[in-house]
Amino acid sequence: MKKFQLLIILLGLAGSICSFAYIQQLDEVQTEELTEKSIFQAGENIQLSFKIIGIENPKLYLQHSYGSTLLNKSKKENNRFTFQLPEIFSKKTGELTWILLGDGVHLLSGTIKITPATTTTTQLETYLGPRSIVAGNQDFSILVVSPTDSYDNPLPDSTEVLLFKQYKNTISEFKVLTKNLIAWRNMVSEPKTGIMQISAQVNGTSSKEFTANIYPFNATNFQISWDRNHEYADGNQLTEFSTSIIKDEFKNIIADGTMVEFLIHTEENHLLKTYASTINGIAKAKMLHPDSPQTWKVKAYIPGMAESNTIELNYKAPLEDFPVKFSAENRKITVGPLVSFMNQLIPDGTQVKLLIYHEGEWVETKQKTSSNGKVAFRLEKEFYPENRYSFQVKTLGVTKEIRERKYE
């Protein structure tokens, strides 16, 4: 036990002697910072100088937002040691911390500040969007400018940025200041459609030209009209529906290609639709005439935006009567010639129906389309045995009753 206590005392004495020697060694080292300034511009040749006595191979540790490194080499003149900062550090802005080391001992420490270069050409990163906006002093494009020096360092906050906007014959100028690396402004649209040309300038450096297209705002209500060759329900001609010139609330003609939907309500409560796209603010759509007398109510819509007035169209029957001829022992029934309102044959493809009845009960309906104004039906004996039948013939909204005939 006594030997162990003696060993502890000896080790303590040895440590005290070493500590004394270490303190004595530090007392022999003299250091002094000789660098004359602490603020540098990016790209500048940055050197840090120190007066060092008692250390032969000092080192300089650098810590920067861009990274950290240890400089082992320096230029020595008498007791002056000069360290050259690497280019990769000297070109980047920010605060750089240095620590002077000698034989593993922390000798001195400090910081320098690297600011953006003012002697080089300013570079601009400029963005504009969206490029398509609508008229009316409500929508806008945002112009964002990020100015940097030639080493891609952001310029300091409050750097003045000039913005230019050209519309029609007017050029507007705005001044904004950078904050948090950028400057920006809402470039508000105009009441009328057109093109805005926009650019920026910082320290005499100009951006390229940007454009934003101002398109019409939402359509407002409009009027519709119709045009047709005649008023007859021949199932052949076309009725054309047209809109008035559709505009937005600022009197801009709406954009070409805007879809207009025409809805047609028939007497049978059927709903017909036709569509058209606008050209120069006008949409024109066509619909085939009905094949029977009708009254149509027509209204147009731009879904979710605007609607038109309601118009009413009447279609008359193109004929009042037509002949029906029986032959081949009444087995062949010929309808026609069908003559229209101008004593012309009705167009080929007109639908004709033959309804067959026996003792007042419906048996069958035959349907054919006309050719050269006529339609022929045949009642085969195998399907229609000896009996008596009556008929109805329907075409173009006209119905003709045929009294009962005998078949053998």
C-alpha positions as CSV (number, residue, x, y, z in Angstrom):
1,M,0.0,0.0,0.0
2,K,2.8,2.4,0.8
3,K,4.5,1.6,-2.5
4,F,1.3,2.5,-4.4
5,Q,1.1,5.9,-2.6
6,L,4.7,6.6,-3.4
7,L,4.0,5.9,-7.1
8,I,1.1,8.4,-7.1
9,I,3.3,11.1,-5.6
10,L,6.0,10.5,-8.2
11,L,3.6,10.7,-11.1
12,G,2.2,13.9,-9.7
13,L,5.6,15.5,-9.4
14,A,6.4,14.4,-13.0
15,G,3.2,16.0,-14.3
16,S,3.9,19.2,-12.5
17,I,7.4,19.4,-14.1
18,C,5.9,18.8,-17.6
19,S,3.2,21.5,-17.1
20,F,5.9,23.9,-16.0
21,A,7.9,23.2,-19.1
22,Y,4.8,23.6,-21.3
23,I,3.9,27.0,-19.8
24,Q,7.6,28.0,-20.1
25,Q,7.4,27.1,-23.8
26,L,4.2,29.1,-24.4
27,D,5.9,32.1,-22.7
28,E,8.6,32.0,-25.4
29,V,6.1,32.1,-28.3
30,Q,5.1,35.6,-29.5
31,T,2.2,36.1,-32.1
32,E,0.6,39.2,-33.6
33,E,-1.9,39.6,-36.4
34,L,-0.5,41.9,-39.2
35,T,-3.4,41.9,-41.7
36,E,-4.5,45.5,-42.1
37,K,-8.2,45.0,-43.0
38,S,-10.9,42.5,-42.2
39,I,-13.3,43.2,-45.1
40,F,-12.5,42.0,-48.6
41,Q,-14.3,41.8,-51.9
42,A,-15.0,38.5,-53.6
43,G,-12.2,37.7,-56.1
44,E,-9.7,39.8,-54.3
45,N,-6.2,38.4,-53.6
46,I,-6.7,37.7,-49.8
47,Q,-3.6,37.2,-47.7
48,L,-3.5,36.9,-43.9
49,S,-0.2,37.9,-42.3
50,F,1.1,37.2,-38.7
51,K,4.2,38.0,-36.7
52,I,5.3,34.7,-35.1
53,I,8.3,34.1,-32.8
54,G,9.0,30.7,-31.4
55,I,7.1,28.6,-33.9
56,E,8.8,27.5,-37.1
57,N,5.9,25.8,-39.0
58,P,2.6,27.5,-38.1
59,K,-0.7,26.4,-39.7
60,L,-3.9,28.3,-40.5
61,Y,-7.2,26.6,-40.2
62,L,-10.1,28.2,-42.2
63,Q,-13.8,27.7,-41.7
64,H,-16.3,29.1,-44.2
65,S,-19.9,28.3,-45.3
66,Y,-18.3,26.9,-48.4
67,G,-16.2,24.4,-46.4
68,S,-13.2,24.1,-44.2
69,T,-9.4,23.5,-44.8
70,L,-6.0,23.6,-43.2
71,L,-3.2,25.7,-44.7
72,N,0.2,24.1,-44.0
73,K,2.3,26.4,-46.2
74,S,3.1,30.0,-45.7
75,K,5.5,32.6,-47.0
76,K,8.1,33.6,-44.4
77,E,10.1,36.9,-44.3
78,N,12.0,37.3,-41.0
79,N,9.3,36.6,-38.4
80,R,6.4,37.5,-40.8
81,F,4.3,34.5,-42.0
82,T,1.8,35.2,-44.8
83,F,-0.9,32.7,-45.8
84,Q,-2.6,32.9,-49.2
85,L,-6.3,32.0,-49.1
86,P,-7.3,29.5,-51.8
87,E,-9.2,31.0,-54.7
88,I,-12.3,28.8,-53.9
89,F,-12.6,30.6,-50.6
90,S,-11.8,34.1,-51.7
91,K,-14.5,34.1,-54.4
92,K,-17.3,33.3,-52.1
93,T,-19.0,35.8,-49.9
94,G,-19.7,35.4,-46.2
95,E,-17.9,35.3,-42.9
96,L,-14.7,33.3,-42.8
97,T,-13.2,32.2,-39.4
98,W,-9.5,31.6,-39.1
99,I,-7.5,29.9,-36.3
100,L,-3.7,30.1,-36.1
101,L,-2.1,26.9,-34.9
102,G,1.5,26.3,-33.8
103,D,2.8,22.9,-32.7
104,G,-0.8,21.8,-32.0
105,V,-1.4,25.0,-29.9
106,H,-4.1,27.5,-30.5
107,L,-2.3,30.8,-31.0
108,L,-4.7,33.3,-32.4
109,S,-8.2,33.4,-34.0
110,G,-10.4,35.9,-35.8
111,T,-12.8,36.5,-38.7
112,I,-12.8,38.3,-42.0
113,K,-15.8,39.3,-44.1
114,I,-16.0,38.7,-47.9
115,T,-18.5,40.9,-49.7
116,P,-19.8,40.7,-53.3
117,A,-17.5,42.2,-55.9
118,T,-18.4,45.7,-57.1
119,T,-15.7,45.9,-59.7
120,T,-17.0,43.1,-61.9
121,T,-20.0,42.8,-64.2
122,T,-23.3,42.2,-62.5
123,Q,-25.1,39.1,-63.6
124,L,-28.9,38.7,-63.6
125,E,-31.1,35.7,-63.2
126,T,-34.6,36.9,-64.2
127,Y,-37.9,35.0,-64.2
128,L,-41.4,36.0,-65.3
129,G,-44.5,34.0,-64.9
130,P,-47.2,33.2,-65.7
131,R,-46.8,34.3,-69.3
132,S,-50.5,34.3,-70.0
133,I,-52.9,36.4,-67.9
134,V,-56.3,37.9,-68.3
135,A,-57.4,41.5,-68.7
136,G,-58.8,43.6,-65.9
137,N,-56.3,45.0,-63.5
138,Q,-56.7,41.9,-61.3
139,D,-54.5,39.2,-62.8
140,F,-50.7,39.7,-62.9
141,S,-47.4,38.1,-63.8
142,I,-44.6,38.1,-61.2
143,L,-41.1,39.3,-62.2
144,V,-38.3,38.0,-60.0
145,V,-34.7,39.2,-60.3
146,S,-31.7,37.7,-58.6
147,P,-28.6,39.8,-59.2
148,T,-25.1,38.4,-58.5
149,D,-21.6,39.4,-59.0
150,S,-19.4,37.6,-61.6
151,Y,-18.6,34.9,-59.0
152,D,-22.3,34.1,-58.5
153,N,-22.5,35.8,-55.1
154,P,-25.8,37.4,-54.4
155,L,-25.6,41.2,-54.2
156,P,-26.3,42.7,-50.7
157,D,-29.9,43.5,-49.6
158,S,-31.2,46.9,-50.7
159,T,-29.5,46.8,-54.0
160,E,-31.6,48.9,-56.4
161,V,-33.2,47.1,-59.3
162,L,-34.9,49.0,-62.1
163,L,-37.9,47.3,-63.7
164,F,-39.5,48.3,-67.1
165,K,-42.9,47.5,-68.5
166,Q,-44.0,48.4,-72.0
167,Y,-47.7,48.2,-73.0
168,K,-49.1,49.7,-76.2
169,N,-47.3,53.1,-76.4
170,T,-46.6,53.5,-72.7
171,I,-43.4,52.6,-70.8
172,S,-43.5,52.4,-67.0
173,E,-40.5,52.3,-64.7
174,F,-40.4,50.8,-61.2
175,K,-37.6,50.7,-58.6
176,V,-37.4,47.8,-56.2
177,L,-34.8,46.8,-53.7
178,T,-33.4,43.3,-53.2
179,K,-34.2,41.4,-50.0
180,N,-33.2,37.9,-49.1
181,L,-31.2,37.5,-52.4
182,I,-34.1,38.6,-54.8
183,A,-36.2,41.6,-55.9
184,W,-39.7,41.1,-57.3
185,R,-42.8,42.9,-58.3
186,N,-46.3,42.0,-59.5
187,M,-46.7,43.2,-63.1
188,V,-50.5,43.8,-63.2
189,S,-52.4,43.3,-66.4
190,E,-54.2,46.0,-68.3
191,P,-58.0,46.5,-69.1
192,K,-57.4,45.7,-72.8
193,T,-55.8,42.7,-74.4
194,G,-52.3,42.9,-75.8
195,I,-48.7,42.1,-74.9
196,M,-46.7,43.4,-72.0
197,Q,-42.9,43.6,-72.6
198,I,-40.9,43.5,-69.4
199,S,-37.2,43.8,-68.5
200,A,-34.9,44.5,-65.5
201,Q,-31.6,46.4,-65.0
202,V,-29.1,46.3,-62.2
203,N,-25.8,48.3,-62.1
204,G,-26.0,48.9,-65.8
205,T,-26.6,45.3,-66.6
206,S,-29.9,44.6,-68.4
207,S,-31.9,41.4,-68.6
208,K,-33.4,40.0,-71.8
209,E,-36.8,41.0,-72.8
210,F,-39.8,39.0,-71.4
211,T,-43.3,39.0,-72.7
212,A,-46.7,38.3,-71.0
213,N,-49.8,37.9,-73.1
214,I,-53.0,39.6,-71.8
215,Y,-56.0,37.6,-72.9
216,P,-59.7,38.5,-72.6
217,F,-61.5,38.1,-69.3
218,N,-64.6,35.9,-68.8
219,A,-67.3,36.2,-71.4
220,T,-70.5,38.2,-70.6
221,N,-74.1,37.4,-71.7
222,F,-74.7,37.6,-75.5
223,Q,-77.5,37.3,-78.1
224,I,-78.2,34.6,-80.7
225,S,-80.0,34.6,-84.0
226,W,-80.8,32.1,-86.7
227,D,-80.8,31.8,-90.5
228,R,-82.3,29.1,-92.8
229,N,-83.3,28.6,-96.4
230,H,-86.9,27.9,-95.6
231,E,-89.2,27.1,-92.7
232,Y,-90.2,23.6,-93.8
233,A,-89.5,20.4,-91.7
234,D,-88.0,18.5,-94.6
235,G,-85.2,16.8,-92.6
236,N,-82.8,17.9,-95.3
237,Q,-81.8,21.6,-95.0
238,L,-79.7,23.2,-92.2
239,T,-80.6,26.0,-89.8
240,E,-77.6,28.1,-88.8
241,F,-77.4,29.6,-85.3
242,S,-75.1,32.6,-84.7
243,T,-74.0,34.5,-81.7
244,S,-73.5,38.2,-81.5
245,I,-69.9,39.3,-81.0
246,I,-69.1,38.0,-77.5
247,K,-67.0,40.2,-75.3
248,D,-65.8,40.3,-71.7
249,E,-66.7,43.0,-69.2
250,F,-63.9,45.3,-70.5
251,K,-65.3,45.1,-74.1
252,N,-62.5,42.8,-75.2
253,I,-63.6,40.2,-77.8
254,I,-63.2,36.8,-76.2
255,A,-60.4,34.5,-77.3
256,D,-60.8,32.5,-80.5
257,G,-61.7,28.9,-79.8
258,T,-64.0,29.6,-77.0
259,M,-66.6,26.8,-77.1
260,V,-70.3,27.7,-77.3
261,E,-73.0,25.1,-76.7
262,F,-76.4,25.5,-78.4
263,L,-79.3,23.6,-76.6
264,I,-82.5,22.9,-78.5
265,H,-85.7,21.9,-76.7
266,T,-88.3,20.2,-79.0
267,E,-92.0,19.8,-78.5
268,E,-91.5,16.2,-77.4
269,N,-89.3,17.5,-74.6
270,H,-86.2,16.1,-76.3
271,L,-82.9,17.9,-76.0
272,L,-80.7,18.4,-79.0
273,K,-77.2,19.9,-78.8
274,T,-74.8,21.4,-81.3
275,Y,-71.4,23.1,-80.6
276,A,-69.2,25.8,-82.2
277,S,-66.0,27.6,-81.4
278,T,-65.7,31.3,-81.7
279,I,-63.8,33.1,-84.4
280,N,-63.5,36.9,-83.9
281,G,-66.0,36.5,-81.0
282,I,-68.7,34.9,-83.1
283,A,-69.7,31.2,-82.9
284,K,-71.8,29.6,-85.7
285,A,-73.4,26.2,-85.4
286,K,-75.8,24.3,-87.7
287,M,-78.6,21.8,-87.1
288,L,-80.5,19.6,-89.6
289,H,-84.2,20.5,-90.0
290,P,-86.6,18.2,-88.2
291,D,-88.6,15.7,-90.4
292,S,-91.9,16.7,-88.9
293,P,-93.6,20.0,-87.9
294,Q,-91.9,21.3,-84.8
295,T,-91.4,24.3,-82.6
296,W,-87.9,24.6,-81.3
297,K,-86.7,26.7,-78.3
298,V,-83.0,27.5,-78.6
299,K,-80.6,28.9,-76.0
300,A,-76.7,29.0,-76.1
301,Y,-74.2,28.8,-73.2
302,I,-70.6,29.2,-72.5
303,P,-70.5,26.8,-69.6
304,G,-69.9,28.4,-66.3
305,M,-69.5,31.9,-67.8
306,A,-72.3,33.3,-69.9
307,E,-75.6,32.5,-71.6
308,S,-77.8,33.9,-74.4
309,N,-81.4,34.9,-75.0
310,T,-83.9,32.2,-76.0
311,I,-85.2,32.1,-79.5
312,E,-88.2,30.1,-80.9
313,L,-88.4,28.6,-84.4
314,N,-91.4,27.0,-86.1
315,Y,-91.1,24.4,-88.8
316,K,-94.0,23.6,-91.1
317,A,-94.8,20.4,-92.9
318,P,-93.4,20.5,-96.5
319,L,-96.4,18.7,-98.0
320,E,-100.1,18.4,-97.3
321,D,-101.0,15.1,-98.9
322,F,-99.4,12.3,-101.0
323,P,-100.7,9.4,-103.1
324,V,-100.7,5.8,-102.0
325,K,-101.2,3.1,-104.7
326,F,-102.1,-0.6,-104.2
327,S,-101.1,-3.3,-106.8
328,A,-100.3,-7.0,-107.1
329,E,-103.6,-8.0,-105.4
330,N,-103.0,-5.3,-102.8
331,R,-99.7,-6.9,-101.8
332,K,-97.6,-4.0,-103.1
333,I,-98.1,-0.6,-101.6
334,T,-96.4,2.3,-103.3
335,V,-96.2,5.7,-101.6
336,G,-95.5,8.7,-103.7
337,P,-94.4,10.5,-105.6
338,L,-93.8,12.7,-102.6
339,V,-93.8,16.3,-103.7
340,S,-92.6,19.1,-101.4
341,F,-93.6,22.8,-101.0
342,M,-92.2,23.8,-104.4
343,N,-93.6,20.9,-106.3
344,Q,-90.2,19.3,-106.2
345,L,-89.5,15.7,-105.2
346,I,-88.5,15.3,-101.6
347,P,-84.8,14.5,-101.0
348,D,-83.8,10.9,-101.2
349,G,-83.6,9.3,-97.8
350,T,-86.8,10.7,-96.4
351,Q,-88.3,8.3,-93.9
352,V,-91.7,6.7,-94.6
353,K,-93.5,4.5,-92.2
354,L,-96.3,2.0,-92.9
355,L,-98.3,0.9,-89.8
356,I,-100.4,-2.3,-90.3
357,Y,-103.6,-3.0,-88.3
358,H,-106.0,-5.9,-88.2
359,E,-109.5,-5.3,-86.8
360,G,-108.1,-2.1,-85.1
361,E,-105.2,-3.9,-83.5
362,W,-101.6,-2.9,-84.5
363,V,-99.8,-5.7,-86.2
364,E,-96.4,-4.3,-87.5
365,T,-94.7,-1.1,-88.5
366,K,-92.6,-1.2,-91.7
367,Q,-90.1,1.6,-92.4
368,K,-88.2,2.6,-95.5
369,T,-86.4,5.7,-97.0
370,S,-87.4,7.3,-100.2
371,S,-85.7,7.1,-103.5
372,N,-86.7,9.5,-106.4
373,G,-89.7,10.5,-104.2
374,K,-91.2,7.0,-103.8
375,V,-91.2,4.1,-101.4
376,A,-92.6,0.6,-102.0
377,F,-93.7,-1.9,-99.4
378,R,-94.7,-5.5,-99.9
379,L,-97.0,-7.7,-97.8
380,E,-95.8,-11.3,-98.3
381,K,-98.6,-13.9,-98.2
382,E,-96.5,-16.1,-95.9
383,F,-96.5,-13.4,-93.3
384,Y,-99.9,-11.9,-94.0
385,P,-102.4,-14.7,-94.7
386,E,-105.9,-14.1,-96.1
387,N,-107.5,-11.5,-94.0
388,R,-108.4,-7.8,-93.9
389,Y,-105.9,-5.1,-93.0
390,S,-106.0,-1.3,-92.6
391,F,-103.1,1.0,-92.7
392,Q,-101.5,4.3,-91.8
393,V,-98.8,5.9,-93.8
394,K,-96.6,8.6,-92.1
395,T,-94.0,10.8,-93.6
396,L,-92.7,14.4,-92.9
397,G,-95.3,14.9,-90.2
398,V,-98.3,14.0,-92.3
399,T,-100.4,10.9,-91.6
400,K,-102.7,9.3,-94.2
401,E,-105.3,6.7,-93.2
402,I,-106.0,3.8,-95.5
403,R,-109.3,2.0,-95.0
404,E,-109.5,-1.8,-94.6
405,R,-108.6,-3.9,-97.6
406,K,-109.2,-7.5,-98.2
407,Y,-106.4,-10.0,-98.9
408,E,-106.9,-13.5,-100.4
